[in-house]
Amino acid sequence: MQRTFFNFILAIEGVKDNILRSVLTALGIVFGVAAVIAMLAIGTGAKQALLDQMKLIGTNNIVINSLVLKEGEGGETTANAAQASNSGSNGKEGKRPWSPGLTLEDIKAIEKVLPGVDKISPEVVEQTNLVQGGKTGKAKVVGITNTFFELNNLGLSNGNFFHQEHLEGGKPVCIIGQTVQTKYFPETDPIGQWIKCGTSWFKIIGVLEKRLASKESLENLGIRDYNADVYIPVSSAMLRLKNRSKVTSSKIKQNDWDDENSNNKEESYHQLDKVVVRLDDSGTLQVSAEVIAKILKRRHKNLVDFEVEVPELLLQQQQKTQDIFNSVLAAIAGISLLVGGIGIMNIMLASVMERIKEIGVRRSLGAREGDIVLQFLFEAVIISLIGGILGVGLGVVSAVIVSKYSEIPTLVSSWSIALSFGVAATIGLVFGLFPARKAAKQDPIKALRIE
């Protein structure tokens, strides 16, 4: 142990005597380790962001969004109908092809035909005015069932979820988000109080837990800020707010494609804005999505006035792209480390040639080949660790800069730092072994004769 420690002290002195050369030698390791740290930070950050997004959208979900068709949209049926109307063969010119839209009956059809359905959640979204205690504002009122909270991993901070009688009877009850509570009930308990949504009053029976999510994540996933909405039973939304699937004379008049109304914004004729279907088996997501599209197309008179998405598959594709990007970064980092290791070996070989007389003196004073090997091996490892320390600092700074000035999330973990130090030490051992052995093999008599 004493001999080993003595050789270690000599190695430190050798590095200190040539500190500038040692730092320059370590530059390859510095940039290589920095690349490893940054690469792992980007990969870990992307993985964590993916997990966060999966928590927001849930797993094994298929999302159906309603679309309001414009002239010429909706597939072959719409195009044929438009052509027929322009030729005058369809009676009144410009008449739009008819579709019942996305309705609760579609949900029943999906449940009846599609196997492996775990839960289905309908959504009706209406932008309306809120009034309470002299305060007014705009918010989205969302008609749902309790399944909505299960699929979106939403809990309550206070109160209760909807009871069965609320869901079936169209009762005037609601659950509010944290943002709504903060604005309209900053100092009082909202449970049991009433809030006016549009022209109807609703009794508050629950308050959602605050959902933490960045604005970028919400925009990328196309979901709302759950904290800012008011939730009511879907039956209450259709009874007390608006049932858009109900046919009226005004709707019939609005069904024409005339010049007078062509520039007006089309009003949604769908009873539901969104339906989320959760399956038991994630392996059937793509096939089930295709089956759902066929069911809806048949029920909607061959009009594609809906959009079927599988968020989990989209995120998986995004992850595959990110993995390719990470692989490229790993290759670059590996090349940098390889270059750094070759640089250490080159400088150590040059150092051996410069210090042949020193080696001869040590051998003549009783140093063994193993002592010489340890001395130069320690020097190579010390240089590598110096590069590792500087590289970790540069890598952390690089990760912070990337996260701050780009949309790429980064997360520096303790295991990535430990891995980088391990890689740096390994490079010192591997690329320092050959110069150390070469130094130990020097003939001490010849070494002493060299001036």
C-alpha positions in Angstrom: 0.0 0.0 0.0 2.8 2.4 0.8 4.5 1.7 -2.6 1.1 2.3 -4.3 0.5 5.5 -2.5 4.1 6.7 -3.2 3.5 6.0 -6.9 0.3 7.9 -6.8 2.0 10.9 -5.2 4.7 10.8 -8.0 1.9 10.7 -10.6 0.3 13.8 -9.1 3.6 15.6 -9.1 4.1 14.6 -12.8 0.7 16.1 -13.7 1.4 19.3 -11.7 4.8 19.7 -13.4 3.1 19.7 -16.8 -0.3 21.2 -15.9 -0.9 23.0 -19.2 -0.1 19.9 -21.2 -2.3 17.8 -18.9 -5.2 20.2 -19.4 -4.8 20.3 -23.2 -4.5 16.5 -23.2 -7.8 16.2 -21.2 -9.7 18.4 -23.7 -10.8 15.4 -25.7 -12.2 13.8 -22.6 -13.8 17.2 -21.6 -15.8 17.4 -24.8 -16.6 13.7 -24.9 -17.9 13.6 -21.3 -19.9 16.9 -21.9 -21.5 15.3 -25.0 -22.4 12.2 -22.9 -23.9 14.3 -20.2 -25.9 16.5 -22.6 -27.0 13.4 -24.6 -28.3 11.6 -21.5 -29.9 14.8 -20.2 -31.8 15.2 -23.5 -32.8 11.5 -23.6 -33.9 11.4 -20.0 -35.8 14.7 -20.4 -37.6 13.4 -23.5 -38.5 10.2 -21.7 -39.8 12.1 -18.7 -41.8 14.4 -20.9 -43.3 11.4 -22.7 -44.3 9.9 -19.4 -45.9 13.2 -18.3 -47.8 13.4 -21.6 -49.0 9.8 -21.1 -50.3 10.8 -17.7 -52.2 13.7 -19.3 -53.8 11.7 -22.1 -54.0 8.3 -20.4 -53.1 4.9 -21.9 -54.9 2.6 -24.4 -57.1 5.5 -25.5 -58.7 6.3 -28.8 -59.9 9.8 -29.3 -62.7 10.7 -31.6 -63.1 14.4 -32.5 -66.1 15.9 -34.3 -65.4 18.0 -37.4 -67.7 20.6 -39.0 -67.6 20.0 -42.7 -67.2 22.8 -45.3 -68.1 22.6 -48.9 -66.2 19.9 -50.8 -65.0 18.2 -47.6 -65.9 14.8 -46.1 -64.9 12.4 -48.8 -66.4 11.1 -52.0 -70.0 11.3 -50.8 -69.7 15.0 -50.1 -68.0 15.7 -53.5 -70.7 13.8 -55.4 -73.5 15.6 -53.5 -71.9 19.0 -54.2 -71.6 18.1 -57.9 -75.2 17.0 -58.0 -76.4 20.1 -56.3 -74.5 22.4 -58.7 -76.1 20.7 -61.6 -79.5 21.3 -60.2 -80.4 17.6 -59.9 -80.7 17.7 -56.1 -83.5 20.2 -55.9 -82.4 23.3 -54.3 -78.9 24.5 -55.4 -76.1 24.3 -52.8 -77.7 21.9 -50.4 -75.2 20.4 -48.0 -75.0 16.6 -47.5 -76.7 15.6 -44.3 -75.1 13.8 -41.4 -76.5 13.2 -37.9 -73.1 14.1 -36.4 -71.3 12.6 -33.4 -74.0 11.5 -31.0 -74.7 9.3 -27.9 -76.1 6.7 -30.3 -72.6 6.4 -31.8 -71.3 5.5 -28.4 -73.9 2.7 -28.0 -73.0 1.4 -31.5 -69.3 1.3 -30.6 -69.9 -0.5 -27.4 -72.1 -3.1 -29.2 -69.8 -3.8 -32.1 -66.2 -3.2 -30.8 -64.8 -5.9 -28.5 -62.4 -5.1 -25.7 -63.9 -1.7 -24.8 -63.1 -0.8 -21.2 -64.6 2.7 -20.8 -66.1 5.4 -23.1 -66.3 9.0 -22.2 -68.4 11.6 -24.1 -67.7 15.3 -24.0 -69.7 18.3 -24.9 -67.8 21.6 -24.7 -69.6 25.0 -24.7 -67.9 28.4 -24.3 -70.2 30.5 -22.0 -70.3 33.2 -19.4 -69.9 32.6 -15.7 -71.5 34.7 -13.1 -71.1 34.5 -9.3 -71.1 37.0 -6.5 -70.9 40.0 -8.9 -68.0 38.5 -10.8 -68.2 37.6 -14.4 -66.0 35.9 -16.9 -65.8 33.4 -19.7 -65.1 29.7 -19.3 -65.7 26.3 -21.0 -68.5 24.3 -19.6 -67.9 20.6 -20.3 -70.7 18.0 -20.3 -69.2 14.6 -19.2 -69.7 11.5 -17.1 -67.6 10.3 -14.2 -65.6 8.2 -16.7 -64.0 11.4 -17.8 -62.2 11.8 -14.5 -61.0 8.2 -14.6 -59.6 8.4 -18.1 -57.8 11.7 -17.4 -56.5 10.7 -13.9 -58.3 13.5 -12.2 -59.1 13.5 -8.5 -61.1 15.8 -6.2 -59.6 18.1 -3.6 -63.0 18.7 -2.1 -66.6 17.4 -2.5 -67.9 14.5 -4.5 -68.2 13.2 -8.0 -71.6 13.0 -9.8 -74.1 10.5 -8.5 -76.2 8.3 -10.8 -79.3 10.5 -10.4 -77.2 13.5 -11.5 -76.1 11.8 -14.7 -79.6 10.4 -15.6 -81.8 13.3 -14.5 -80.0 16.3 -15.9 -79.6 17.8 -12.5 -78.2 21.4 -12.2 -74.9 20.3 -10.5 -71.3 21.0 -11.4 -67.7 20.3 -10.5 -65.3 23.2 -10.9 -61.5 23.4 -11.5 -59.0 25.1 -9.2 -58.7 28.2 -11.4 -62.4 28.7 -11.3 -62.4 28.4 -7.5 -59.5 30.8 -7.1 -61.3 33.4 -9.2 -64.9 33.2 -7.9 -64.4 31.7 -4.4 -61.0 33.0 -3.2 -61.9 33.0 0.5 -64.9 30.8 0.8 -65.7 27.1 0.4 -67.5 26.7 -3.0 -69.2 23.4 -2.0 -72.9 23.9 -1.9 -72.9 27.3 -3.6 -74.3 28.2 -7.0 -72.7 29.5 -10.1 -74.4 30.7 -13.2 -73.3 29.2 -16.5 -75.0 30.9 -19.5 -78.6 31.2 -18.5 -78.7 28.3 -16.0 -77.6 28.1 -12.4 -75.6 25.0 -11.2 -74.9 23.9 -7.7 -71.2 23.1 -7.0 -70.7 19.6 -5.5 -66.9 19.2 -6.0 -63.6 20.9 -6.8 -60.9 19.1 -8.9 -57.3 18.7 -7.7 -54.9 21.0 -9.4 -53.5 19.5 -12.5 -49.9 20.7 -13.1 -49.0 20.8 -16.8 -47.0 23.2 -18.9 -48.7 25.3 -21.6 -46.5 23.7 -24.2 -47.6 20.2 -23.2 -51.3 21.2 -23.4 -50.9 22.8 -26.8 -48.9 19.9 -28.2 -51.4 17.3 -27.0 -54.4 19.4 -28.0 -56.0 19.2 -24.6 -57.6 21.9 -22.4 -56.5 23.3 -19.1 -58.6 21.2 -16.8 -58.2 23.7 -14.0 -60.1 26.4 -15.9 -63.3 24.4 -16.8 -66.6 23.8 -15.2 -67.9 20.2 -15.5 -71.6 19.2 -15.6 -73.3 15.9 -16.4 -73.7 15.4 -20.1 -77.4 15.1 -19.8 -77.5 18.5 -18.0 -75.5 20.0 -20.8 -78.0 18.9 -23.4 -81.0 19.8 -21.3 -80.0 23.1 -19.7 -77.3 24.5 -22.1 -77.8 23.4 -25.7 -78.5 20.2 -27.6 -76.9 20.8 -31.0 -78.3 17.6 -32.5 -81.9 18.8 -32.1 -83.3 19.7 -35.5 -85.1 23.0 -35.8 -86.5 25.0 -38.7 -83.6 27.5 -38.4 -81.1 24.6 -38.8 -82.9 23.4 -41.9 -82.6 26.9 -43.4 -78.9 27.1 -42.5 -78.2 23.8 -44.4 -77.7 25.6 -47.7 -74.5 26.5 -49.4 -75.5 29.9 -50.8 -73.4 32.9 -51.4 -75.0 34.8 -48.6 -73.9 32.3 -45.9 -70.8 30.8 -47.5 -68.5 33.1 -45.5 -70.2 32.7 -42.2 -68.7 30.4 -39.6 -70.5 27.1 -39.6 -72.2 26.1 -36.4 -71.5 22.6 -35.1 -74.3 20.2 -35.7 -72.7 17.4 -33.6 -74.3 16.4 -30.3 -70.9 15.5 -28.9 -67.6 17.3 -29.5 -65.3 14.5 -28.4 -65.4 10.8 -27.4 -62.6 8.9 -25.7 -62.6 5.1 -25.9 -60.2 3.1 -23.6 -59.4 -0.4 -24.6 -58.3 -3.4 -22.4 -55.4 -4.3 -24.8 -53.0 -1.8 -26.1 -52.1 -4.2 -28.9 -55.4 -3.6 -30.6 -55.3 0.2 -30.7 -54.6 0.6 -34.4 -57.1 -2.1 -35.5 -59.8 -0.8 -33.2 -59.3 2.8 -34.4 -59.9 1.5 -38.0 -63.1 -0.3 -36.9 -64.4 2.7 -35.1 -63.8 4.8 -38.2 -65.8 2.4 -40.3 -68.7 2.3 -37.8 -68.9 6.0 -37.7 -68.6 6.5 -41.4 -71.5 4.1 -42.0 -73.7 5.8 -39.3 -72.8 9.2 -40.7 -74.1 8.5 -44.2 -70.5 7.9 -45.5 -69.5 11.4 -44.5 -66.2 11.7 -42.7 -67.1 14.5 -40.3 -65.0 13.1 -37.5 -61.3 12.4 -36.7 -60.0 9.3 -35.0 -56.7 9.5 -33.3 -54.5 7.2 -31.2 -52.4 9.6 -29.0 -50.3 6.7 -27.5 -49.2 5.6 -31.0 -48.4 9.2 -31.9 -46.3 9.6 -28.8 -44.5 6.3 -29.5 -43.6 7.5 -33.0 -42.4 10.7 -31.4 -40.3 8.6 -29.0 -38.8 6.6 -31.9 -37.7 9.8 -33.6 -36.2 11.0 -30.3 -34.3 7.7 -29.9 -32.8 8.1 -33.3 -31.7 11.6 -32.4 -30.2 10.3 -29.1 -28.4 7.5 -31.0 -26.7 10.1 -33.2 -25.7 12.1 -30.2 -24.3 8.9 -28.5 -22.2 8.2 -31.6 -20.8 11.7 -31.6 -20.1 11.4 -27.9 -18.4 8.1 -28.4 -16.2 9.5 -31.2 -15.2 12.4 -29.0 -14.3 10.1 -26.1 -12.3 7.8 -28.5 -10.4 10.8 -29.8 -9.8 12.0 -26.2 -8.4 8.5 -25.3 -6.1 8.5 -28.3 -4.9 11.9 -27.3 -4.1 10.7 -23.8 -2.2 7.7 -25.2 -0.2 9.9 -27.6 0.8 12.4 -24.9 1.7 9.7 -22.5 3.9 8.0 -25.1 5.6 11.4 -25.7 6.0 11.8 -21.9 7.6 8.4 -21.6 10.2 9.3 -24.3 10.9 12.6 -22.5 11.3 11.0 -19.1 13.4 8.0 -19.9 16.2 9.2 -17.7 13.8 9.7 -14.8 12.6 6.1 -15.3 16.2 4.9 -15.3 17.0 6.7 -12.0 13.9 5.2 -10.4 14.8 1.7 -11.6 18.4 2.1 -10.3 17.0 3.1 -6.9 15.0 -0.1 -6.6 11.7 0.7 -8.4 10.1 -2.4 -10.0 8.4 -2.6 -13.3 5.0 -2.6 -11.5 5.9 0.7 -9.8 6.6 2.4 -13.2 3.4 1.0 -14.6 1.4 2.3 -11.7 3.0 5.8 -11.9 2.2 6.4 -15.5 -1.2 4.6 -15.2 -2.1 6.9 -12.4 -1.1 9.9 -14.4 -3.3 8.8 -17.3 -6.3 8.3 -14.9 -5.7 11.6 -13.2 -5.7 13.4 -16.5 -8.9 11.6 -17.5 -10.6 12.4 -14.2 -9.7 16.1 -14.7 -11.3 15.9 -18.1 -14.3 14.2 -16.5 -14.8 16.9 -13.9 -14.5 19.7 -16.5 -16.7 17.7 -18.9 -19.4 17.2 -16.3 -19.5 20.9 -15.6 -19.6 21.7 -19.3 -22.3 19.1 -20.0 -24.6 20.4 -17.2 -24.2 23.9 -18.5 -24.9 22.8 -22.0 -28.0 20.9 -20.9 -29.3 24.0 -19.1 -28.7 26.2 -22.2 -30.4 23.7 -24.5 -33.4 23.5 -22.2 -33.6 27.3 -21.8 -33.2 28.4 -25.4 -35.0 25.5 -27.2 -38.1 23.4 -26.9 -36.0 20.3 -26.0 -36.6 19.2 -22.4 -33.4 18.1 -20.5 -32.9 16.4 -17.2 -29.5 15.8 -15.7 -29.5 12.7 -13.4 -27.0 11.6 -10.8 -26.5 8.3 -12.6 -25.4 10.0 -15.8 -22.8 11.9 -13.9 -21.5 8.7 -12.3 -21.5 7.0 -15.7 -19.4 9.9 -17.1 -16.9 9.6 -14.4 -16.7 5.9 -14.9 -16.2 6.3 -18.6 -13.5 8.9 -18.0 -11.6 6.6 -15.5 -11.9 3.6 -17.9 -10.5 5.6 -20.8 -7.5 6.6 -18.6 -6.9 2.9 -17.7 -7.3 1.6 -21.2 -5.4 4.2 -23.1 -2.8 4.7 -20.4 -1.9 1.0 -20.0 0.2 0.7 -23.2 2.4 3.8 -22.5 2.8 2.7 -18.8 4.0 -0.8 -19.9 6.3 0.8 -22.5 7.8 2.9 -19.8 8.2 -0.1 -17.4 10.0 -2.1 -20.1 12.8 0.5 -20.5 16.3 -0.9 -19.9 17.5 1.1 -16.8 21.2 1.0 -17.9 20.3 2.5 -21.3 17.9 4.9 -19.7 20.6 6.3 -17.5 23.0 6.9 -20.4 20.4 9.1 -22.2 21.1 12.8 -21.8 
